[in-house]
């Protein structure tokens, strides 16, 4: 079983063309979402990983 964790309070900032914005060190710039400070911060999603070969 595989999965991932979503941070619901922060997201990566995008410019007006829809591309991700990075700082001088090459790290993505993050901005607050509408859910910041409300409810649970993290959302976990599990799914079955079936290898279809």
N, CA, C and O atoms as a Tripos MOL2 file, in Angstrom:
@<TRIPOS>MOLECULE
protein
  212   211    53     0     0
PROTEIN
NO_CHARGES

@<TRIPOS>ATOM
      1 N           0.8460   -1.1700    0.0000 N.3       1 UNK1
      2 CA          0.0000    0.0000    0.0000 C.3       1 UNK1
      3 C           0.8940    1.2360    0.0000 C.2       1 UNK1
      4 O           1.8450    1.3270    0.7760 O.2       1 UNK1
      5 N           0.5850    2.1670   -0.8620 N.am      2 UNK2
      6 CA          1.3320    3.4090   -0.9560 C.3       2 UNK2
      7 C           0.4400    4.5690   -0.5450 C.2       2 UNK2
      8 O          -0.7680    4.4060   -0.3780 O.2       2 UNK2
      9 N           1.0340    5.7240   -0.3870 N.am      3 UNK3
     10 CA          0.2620    6.8940   -0.0320 C.3       3 UNK3
     11 C           1.1170    8.1410   -0.0410 C.2       3 UNK3
     12 O           2.3170    8.0880   -0.3120 O.2       3 UNK3
     13 N           0.4950    9.2520    0.2540 N.am      4 UNK4
     14 CA          1.2210   10.5120    0.3780 C.3       4 UNK4
     15 C           0.5030   11.3980    1.3910 C.2       4 UNK4
     16 O          -0.6490   11.1540    1.7500 O.2       4 UNK4
     17 N           1.2080   12.4290    1.8410 N.am      5 UNK5
     18 CA          0.6700   13.3480    2.8300 C.3       5 UNK5
     19 C           0.5460   14.7250    2.1840 C.2       5 UNK5
     20 O           1.4870   15.2120    1.5580 O.2       5 UNK5
     21 N          -0.6100   15.3420    2.3390 N.am      6 UNK6
     22 CA         -0.8640   16.6760    1.7980 C.3       6 UNK6
     23 C          -0.8750   17.6850    2.9390 C.2       6 UNK6
     24 O          -1.5780   17.4890    3.9310 O.2       6 UNK6
     25 N          -0.1050   18.7630    2.8090 N.am      7 UNK7
     26 CA         -0.1280   19.8550    3.7770 C.3       7 UNK7
     27 C          -1.2250   20.8100    3.3270 C.2       7 UNK7
     28 O          -1.0830   21.4750    2.3010 O.2       7 UNK7
     29 N          -2.3050   20.8840    4.0740 N.am      8 UNK8
     30 CA         -3.4680   21.6740    3.6730 C.3       8 UNK8
     31 C          -3.3370   23.1490    4.0320 C.2       8 UNK8
     32 O          -4.1580   23.9560    3.5980 O.2       8 UNK8
     33 N          -2.3220   23.5230    4.8160 N.am      9 UNK9
     34 CA         -2.1620   24.9120    5.2390 C.3       9 UNK9
     35 C          -1.2250   25.7130    4.3380 C.2       9 UNK9
     36 O          -1.3340   26.9370    4.2760 O.2       9 UNK9
     37 N          -0.3180   25.0510    3.6480 N.am     10 UNK10
     38 CA          0.6570   25.7230    2.7890 C.3      10 UNK10
     39 C           0.6530   25.0940    1.4020 C.2      10 UNK10
     40 O           0.4270   23.8920    1.2640 O.2      10 UNK10
     41 N           0.9030   25.9030    0.3740 N.am     11 UNK11
     42 CA          1.0530   25.3970   -0.9890 C.3      11 UNK11
     43 C           2.1950   26.1530   -1.6560 C.2      11 UNK11
     44 O           2.6100   27.2150   -1.1910 O.2      11 UNK11
     45 N           2.6930   25.5950   -2.7450 N.am     12 UNK12
     46 CA          3.7610   26.2580   -3.4750 C.3      12 UNK12
     47 C           3.1710   27.4080   -4.2760 C.2      12 UNK12
     48 O           2.1260   27.2690   -4.9120 O.2      12 UNK12
     49 N           3.8520   28.5400   -4.2360 N.am     13 UNK13
     50 CA          3.3840   29.7430   -4.9270 C.3      13 UNK13
     51 C           3.6470   29.6210   -6.4250 C.2      13 UNK13
     52 O           4.6860   29.1140   -6.8470 O.2      13 UNK13
     53 N           2.6830   30.0950   -7.2230 N.am     14 UNK14
     54 CA          2.8160   30.1100   -8.6760 C.3      14 UNK14
     55 C           2.7330   31.5380   -9.1820 C.2      14 UNK14
     56 O           2.0290   32.3690   -8.6070 O.2      14 UNK14
     57 N           3.4630   31.8260  -10.2740 N.am     15 UNK15
     58 CA          3.3980   33.1620  -10.8610 C.3      15 UNK15
     59 C           2.1730   33.2840  -11.7630 C.2      15 UNK15
     60 O           1.3630   32.3600  -11.8380 O.2      15 UNK15
     61 N           2.0370   34.4060  -12.4380 N.am     16 UNK16
     62 CA          0.8510   34.6470  -13.2630 C.3      16 UNK16
     63 C           0.7580   33.7080  -14.4660 C.2      16 UNK16
     64 O          -0.3130   33.5630  -15.0550 O.2      16 UNK16
     65 N           1.8810   33.0660  -14.8380 N.am     17 UNK17
     66 CA          1.8760   32.1050  -15.9460 C.3      17 UNK17
     67 C           1.6440   30.6760  -15.4850 C.2      17 UNK17
     68 O           1.6000   29.7600  -16.3060 O.2      17 UNK17
     69 N           1.4960   30.4730  -14.1730 N.am     18 UNK18
     70 CA          1.2430   29.1450  -13.6440 C.3      18 UNK18
     71 C           2.4940   28.3440  -13.3200 C.2      18 UNK18
     72 O           2.4070   27.1580  -12.9990 O.2      18 UNK18
     73 N           3.6710   28.9890  -13.4030 N.am     19 UNK19
     74 CA          4.9170   28.2880  -13.0870 C.3      19 UNK19
     75 C           5.2650   28.5050  -11.6220 C.2      19 UNK19
     76 O           4.9450   29.5450  -11.0470 O.2      19 UNK19
     77 N           5.9280   27.5050  -11.0150 N.am     20 UNK20
     78 CA          6.3240   27.5890   -9.6140 C.3      20 UNK20
     79 C           7.3820   28.6740   -9.4130 C.2      20 UNK20
     80 O           8.2310   28.8910  -10.2780 O.2      20 UNK20
     81 N           7.3240   29.3540   -8.2620 N.am     21 UNK21
     82 CA          8.2700   30.4150   -7.9190 C.3      21 UNK21
     83 C           9.3010   29.8320   -6.9670 C.2      21 UNK21
     84 O           8.9420   29.1430   -6.0120 O.2      21 UNK21
     85 N          10.6080   30.1060   -7.2240 N.am     22 UNK22
     86 CA         11.7000   29.6330   -6.3850 C.3      22 UNK22
     87 C          12.4850   30.8200   -5.8570 C.2      22 UNK22
     88 O          12.5830   31.8560   -6.5140 O.2      22 UNK22
     89 N          13.0570   30.6580   -4.6340 N.am     23 UNK23
     90 CA         13.8660   31.7270   -4.0580 C.3      23 UNK23
     91 C          15.2970   31.6260   -4.5900 C.2      23 UNK23
     92 O          15.5820   30.8020   -5.4590 O.2      23 UNK23
     93 N          16.1970   32.4660   -4.0660 N.am     24 UNK24
     94 CA         17.5750   32.5170   -4.5550 C.3      24 UNK24
     95 C          18.3300   31.2120   -4.3200 C.2      24 UNK24
     96 O          19.2610   30.8980   -5.0620 O.2      24 UNK24
     97 N          17.9460   30.4510   -3.3030 N.am     25 UNK25
     98 CA         18.6110   29.1810   -3.0100 C.3      25 UNK25
     99 C          18.0230   28.0210   -3.7960 C.2      25 UNK25
    100 O          18.4960   26.8910   -3.6730 O.2      25 UNK25
    101 N          17.0090   28.2770   -4.5920 N.am     26 UNK26
    102 CA         16.3960   27.2330   -5.3980 C.3      26 UNK26
    103 C          15.2830   26.4770   -4.7030 C.2      26 UNK26
    104 O          14.8120   25.4580   -5.2090 O.2      26 UNK26
    105 N          14.8560   26.9660   -3.5410 N.am     27 UNK27
    106 CA         13.7660   26.3230   -2.8080 C.3      27 UNK27
    107 C          12.4390   26.9440   -3.2260 C.2      27 UNK27
    108 O          12.3850   28.1410   -3.5070 O.2      27 UNK27
    109 N          11.3720   26.1560   -3.2730 N.am     28 UNK28
    110 CA         10.0760   26.7090   -3.6670 C.3      28 UNK28
    111 C           9.5330   27.6820   -2.6130 C.2      28 UNK28
    112 O           9.6650   27.4470   -1.4120 O.2      28 UNK28
    113 N           8.9330   28.7560   -3.0720 N.am     29 UNK29
    114 CA          8.2990   29.7380   -2.1930 C.3      29 UNK29
    115 C           6.9140   29.2140   -1.8510 C.2      29 UNK29
    116 O           6.1880   28.7560   -2.7330 O.2      29 UNK29
    117 N           6.5410   29.2780   -0.5770 N.am     30 UNK30
    118 CA          5.2420   28.7600   -0.1480 C.3      30 UNK30
    119 C           4.3440   29.9050    0.2890 C.2      30 UNK30
    120 O           4.8190   30.9280    0.7830 O.2      30 UNK30
    121 N           3.0370   29.7230    0.1030 N.am     31 UNK31
    122 CA          2.0550   30.7060    0.5250 C.3      31 UNK31
    123 C           0.9550   30.0020    1.3100 C.2      31 UNK31
    124 O           0.7320   28.8020    1.1500 O.2      31 UNK31
    125 N           0.2680   30.7670    2.1620 N.am     32 UNK32
    126 CA         -0.8100   30.2130    2.9760 C.3      32 UNK32
    127 C          -2.0260   29.9180    2.1050 C.2      32 UNK32
    128 O          -2.2840   30.6120    1.1220 O.2      32 UNK32
    129 N          -2.7740   28.8710    2.4840 N.am     33 UNK33
    130 CA         -4.0260   28.5530    1.8010 C.3      33 UNK33
    131 C          -5.1860   29.1620    2.5840 C.2      33 UNK33
    132 O          -4.9890   29.7530    3.6460 O.2      33 UNK33
    133 N          -6.3780   29.0130    2.0580 N.am     34 UNK34
    134 CA         -7.5720   29.5140    2.7280 C.3      34 UNK34
    135 C          -7.8540   28.7390    4.0090 C.2      34 UNK34
    136 O          -8.5520   29.2420    4.8890 O.2      34 UNK34
    137 N          -7.3230   27.5220    4.1310 N.am     35 UNK35
    138 CA         -7.5560   26.6660    5.2940 C.3      35 UNK35
    139 C          -6.5410   26.8960    6.4120 C.2      35 UNK35
    140 O          -6.5890   26.2010    7.4270 O.2      35 UNK35
    141 N          -5.6230   27.8520    6.2530 N.am     36 UNK36
    142 CA         -4.5620   28.0650    7.2390 C.3      36 UNK36
    143 C          -5.1510   28.3120    8.6280 C.2      36 UNK36
    144 O          -5.9720   29.2110    8.8080 O.2      36 UNK36
    145 N          -4.7330   27.5160    9.5970 N.am     37 UNK37
    146 CA         -5.1650   27.6670   10.9840 C.3      37 UNK37
    147 C          -6.5040   27.0570   11.3100 C.2      37 UNK37
    148 O          -6.9690   27.1650   12.4440 O.2      37 UNK37
    149 N          -7.1370   26.4180   10.3480 N.am     38 UNK38
    150 CA         -8.4640   25.8330   10.5780 C.3      38 UNK38
    151 C          -8.3960   24.3290   10.3550 C.2      38 UNK38
    152 O          -7.8340   23.8680    9.3620 O.2      38 UNK38
    153 N          -8.9550   23.5860   11.2600 N.am     39 UNK39
    154 CA         -9.0280   22.1390   11.0990 C.3      39 UNK39
    155 C          -7.6750   21.4670   11.1710 C.2      39 UNK39
    156 O          -6.6990   22.0440   11.6490 O.2      39 UNK39
    157 N          -7.6330   20.2440   10.6890 N.am     40 UNK40
    158 CA         -6.4040   19.4760   10.7170 C.3      40 UNK40
    159 C          -5.4970   19.9080    9.5720 C.2      40 UNK40
    160 O          -5.9540   20.1800    8.4620 O.2      40 UNK40
    161 N          -4.1890   19.9660    9.8700 N.am     41 UNK41
    162 CA         -3.2450   20.4700    8.8920 C.3      41 UNK41
    163 C          -2.9520   19.4660    7.7850 C.2      41 UNK41
    164 O          -2.9220   19.8310    6.6100 O.2      41 UNK41
    165 N          -2.7390   18.2160    8.1450 N.am     42 UNK42
    166 CA         -2.3060   17.2200    7.1720 C.3      42 UNK42
    167 C          -3.4430   16.2930    6.7790 C.2      42 UNK42
    168 O          -4.3060   15.9570    7.5910 O.2      42 UNK42
    169 N          -3.4240   15.8890    5.5210 N.am     43 UNK43
    170 CA         -4.3960   14.9380    5.0000 C.3      43 UNK43
    171 C          -3.5960   13.7870    4.3850 C.2      43 UNK43
    172 O          -2.7290   14.0070    3.5400 O.2      43 UNK43
    173 N          -3.8950   12.5620    4.8170 N.am     44 UNK44
    174 CA         -3.1790   11.3870    4.3280 C.3      44 UNK44
    175 C          -4.0710   10.6220    3.3650 C.2      44 UNK44
    176 O          -5.2570   10.4240    3.6260 O.2      44 UNK44
    177 N          -3.4920   10.1940    2.2530 N.am     45 UNK45
    178 CA         -4.2380    9.4240    1.2630 C.3      45 UNK45
    179 C          -3.4820    8.1360    0.9930 C.2      45 UNK45
    180 O          -2.3120    8.1570    0.6110 O.2      45 UNK45
    181 N          -4.1520    7.0280    1.1910 N.am     46 UNK46
    182 CA         -3.5960    5.7200    0.9180 C.3      46 UNK46
    183 C          -4.2520    5.1540   -0.3300 C.2      46 UNK46
    184 O          -5.4260    5.4150   -0.5920 O.2      46 UNK46
    185 N          -3.5070    4.3880   -1.0900 N.am     47 UNK47
    186 CA         -4.0740    3.7350   -2.2500 C.3      47 UNK47
    187 C          -3.3060    2.4430   -2.5360 C.2      47 UNK47
    188 O          -2.1350    2.3150   -2.1760 O.2      47 UNK47
    189 N          -3.9650    1.5020   -3.1780 N.am     48 UNK48
    190 CA         -3.3270    0.2400   -3.5560 C.3      48 UNK48
    191 C          -2.4320    0.4750   -4.7490 C.2      48 UNK48
    192 O          -2.8130    1.1280   -5.7200 O.2      48 UNK48
    193 N          -1.2340   -0.0710   -4.6580 N.am     49 UNK49
    194 CA         -0.2750    0.0630   -5.7680 C.3      49 UNK49
    195 C          -0.1570   -1.2920   -6.4550 C.2      49 UNK49
    196 O           0.6230   -2.1520   -6.0470 O.2      49 UNK49
    197 N          -0.9370   -1.4530   -7.4860 N.am     50 UNK50
    198 CA         -0.8920   -2.6920   -8.2640 C.3      50 UNK50
    199 C          -0.0200   -2.4720   -9.4720 C.2      50 UNK50
    200 O          -0.2970   -1.6090  -10.3050 O.2      50 UNK50
    201 N           1.0440   -3.2610   -9.5650 N.am     51 UNK51
    202 CA          1.9290   -3.1640  -10.7110 C.3      51 UNK51
    203 C           1.2910   -3.8630  -11.8940 C.2      51 UNK51
    204 O           1.0950   -5.0780  -11.8670 O.2      51 UNK51
    205 N           0.9720   -3.1260  -12.9090 N.am     52 UNK52
    206 CA          0.3460   -3.6870  -14.1100 C.3      52 UNK52
    207 C           1.3990   -3.7870  -15.1970 C.2      52 UNK52
    208 O           1.6570   -2.8340  -15.9310 O.2      52 UNK52
    209 N           1.9980   -4.9600  -15.2810 N.am     53 UNK53
    210 CA          3.0730   -5.1520  -16.2670 C.3      53 UNK53
    211 C           2.6110   -6.0170  -17.4070 C.2      53 UNK53
    212 O           3.3810   -6.2850  -18.3300 O.2      53 UNK53
@<TRIPOS>BOND
     1     1     2 1
     2     2     3 1
     3     3     4 2
     4     3     5 am
     5     5     6 1
     6     6     7 1
     7     7     8 2
     8     7     9 am
     9     9    10 1
    10    10    11 1
    11    11    12 2
    12    11    13 am
    13    13    14 1
    14    14    15 1
    15    15    16 2
    16    15    17 am
    17    17    18 1
    18    18    19 1
    19    19    20 2
    20    19    21 am
    21    21    22 1
    22    22    23 1
    23    23    24 2
    24    23    25 am
    25    25    26 1
    26    26    27 1
    27    27    28 2
    28    27    29 am
    29    29    30 1
    30    30    31 1
    31    31    32 2
    32    31    33 am
    33    33    34 1
    34    34    35 1
    35    35    36 2
    36    35    37 am
    37    37    38 1
    38    38    39 1
    39    39    40 2
    40    39    41 am
    41    41    42 1
    42    42    43 1
    43    43    44 2
    44    43    45 am
    45    45    46 1
    46    46    47 1
    47    47    48 2
    48    47    49 am
    49    49    50 1
    50    50    51 1
    51    51    52 2
    52    51    53 am
    53    53    54 1
    54    54    55 1
    55    55    56 2
    56    55    57 am
    57    57    58 1
    58    58    59 1
    59    59    60 2
    60    59    61 am
    61    61    62 1
    62    62    63 1
    63    63    64 2
    64    63    65 am
    65    65    66 1
    66    66    67 1
    67    67    68 2
    68    67    69 am
    69    69    70 1
    70    70    71 1
    71    71    72 2
    72    71    73 am
    73    73    74 1
    74    74    75 1
    75    75    76 2
    76    75    77 am
    77    77    78 1
    78    78    79 1
    79    79    80 2
    80    79    81 am
    81    81    82 1
    82    82    83 1
    83    83    84 2
    84    83    85 am
    85    85    86 1
    86    86    87 1
    87    87    88 2
    88    87    89 am
    89    89    90 1
    90    90    91 1
    91    91    92 2
    92    91    93 am
    93    93    94 1
    94    94    95 1
    95    95    96 2
    96    95    97 am
    97    97    98 1
    98    98    99 1
    99    99   100 2
   100    99   101 am
   101   101   102 1
   102   102   103 1
   103   103   104 2
   104   103   105 am
   105   105   106 1
   106   106   107 1
   107   107   108 2
   108   107   109 am
   109   109   110 1
   110   110   111 1
   111   111   112 2
   112   111   113 am
   113   113   114 1
   114   114   115 1
   115   115   116 2
   116   115   117 am
   117   117   118 1
   118   118   119 1
   119   119   120 2
   120   119   121 am
   121   121   122 1
   122   122   123 1
   123   123   124 2
   124   123   125 am
   125   125   126 1
   126   126   127 1
   127   127   128 2
   128   127   129 am
   129   129   130 1
   130   130   131 1
   131   131   132 2
   132   131   133 am
   133   133   134 1
   134   134   135 1
   135   135   136 2
   136   135   137 am
   137   137   138 1
   138   138   139 1
   139   139   140 2
   140   139   141 am
   141   141   142 1
   142   142   143 1
   143   143   144 2
   144   143   145 am
   145   145   146 1
   146   146   147 1
   147   147   148 2
   148   147   149 am
   149   149   150 1
   150   150   151 1
   151   151   152 2
   152   151   153 am
   153   153   154 1
   154   154   155 1
   155   155   156 2
   156   155   157 am
   157   157   158 1
   158   158   159 1
   159   159   160 2
   160   159   161 am
   161   161   162 1
   162   162   163 1
   163   163   164 2
   164   163   165 am
   165   165   166 1
   166   166   167 1
   167   167   168 2
   168   167   169 am
   169   169   170 1
   170   170   171 1
   171   171   172 2
   172   171   173 am
   173   173   174 1
   174   174   175 1
   175   175   176 2
   176   175   177 am
   177   177   178 1
   178   178   179 1
   179   179   180 2
   180   179   181 am
   181   181   182 1
   182   182   183 1
   183   183   184 2
   184   183   185 am
   185   185   186 1
   186   186   187 1
   187   187   188 2
   188   187   189 am
   189   189   190 1
   190   190   191 1
   191   191   192 2
   192   191   193 am
   193   193   194 1
   194   194   195 1
   195   195   196 2
   196   195   197 am
   197   197   198 1
   198   198   199 1
   199   199   200 2
   200   199   201 am
   201   201   202 1
   202   202   203 1
   203   203   204 2
   204   203   205 am
   205   205   206 1
   206   206   207 1
   207   207   208 2
   208   207   209 am
   209   209   210 1
   210   210   211 1
   211   211   212 2
@<TRIPOS>SUBSTRUCTURE
     1 UNK1         2 RESIDUE 1 A UNK
     2 UNK2         6 RESIDUE 1 A UNK
     3 UNK3        10 RESIDUE 1 A UNK
     4 UNK4        14 RESIDUE 1 A UNK
     5 UNK5        18 RESIDUE 1 A UNK
     6 UNK6        22 RESIDUE 1 A UNK
     7 UNK7        26 RESIDUE 1 A UNK
     8 UNK8        30 RESIDUE 1 A UNK
     9 UNK9        34 RESIDUE 1 A UNK
    10 UNK10       38 RESIDUE 1 A UNK
    11 UNK11       42 RESIDUE 1 A UNK
    12 UNK12       46 RESIDUE 1 A UNK
    13 UNK13       50 RESIDUE 1 A UNK
    14 UNK14       54 RESIDUE 1 A UNK
    15 UNK15       58 RESIDUE 1 A UNK
    16 UNK16       62 RESIDUE 1 A UNK
    17 UNK17       66 RESIDUE 1 A UNK
    18 UNK18       70 RESIDUE 1 A UNK
    19 UNK19       74 RESIDUE 1 A UNK
    20 UNK20       78 RESIDUE 1 A UNK
    21 UNK21       82 RESIDUE 1 A UNK
    22 UNK22       86 RESIDUE 1 A UNK
    23 UNK23       90 RESIDUE 1 A UNK
    24 UNK24       94 RESIDUE 1 A UNK
    25 UNK25       98 RESIDUE 1 A UNK
    26 UNK26      102 RESIDUE 1 A UNK
    27 UNK27      106 RESIDUE 1 A UNK
    28 UNK28      110 RESIDUE 1 A UNK
    29 UNK29      114 RESIDUE 1 A UNK
    30 UNK30      118 RESIDUE 1 A UNK
    31 UNK31      122 RESIDUE 1 A UNK
    32 UNK32      126 RESIDUE 1 A UNK
    33 UNK33      130 RESIDUE 1 A UNK
    34 UNK34      134 RESIDUE 1 A UNK
    35 UNK35      138 RESIDUE 1 A UNK
    36 UNK36      142 RESIDUE 1 A UNK
    37 UNK37      146 RESIDUE 1 A UNK
    38 UNK38      150 RESIDUE 1 A UNK
    39 UNK39      154 RESIDUE 1 A UNK
    40 UNK40      158 RESIDUE 1 A UNK
    41 UNK41      162 RESIDUE 1 A UNK
    42 UNK42      166 RESIDUE 1 A UNK
    43 UNK43      170 RESIDUE 1 A UNK
    44 UNK44      174 RESIDUE 1 A UNK
    45 UNK45      178 RESIDUE 1 A UNK
    46 UNK46      182 RESIDUE 1 A UNK
    47 UNK47      186 RESIDUE 1 A UNK
    48 UNK48      190 RESIDUE 1 A UNK
    49 UNK49      194 RESIDUE 1 A UNK
    50 UNK50      198 RESIDUE 1 A UNK
    51 UNK51      202 RESIDUE 1 A UNK
    52 UNK52      206 RESIDUE 1 A UNK
    53 UNK53      210 RESIDUE 1 A UNK
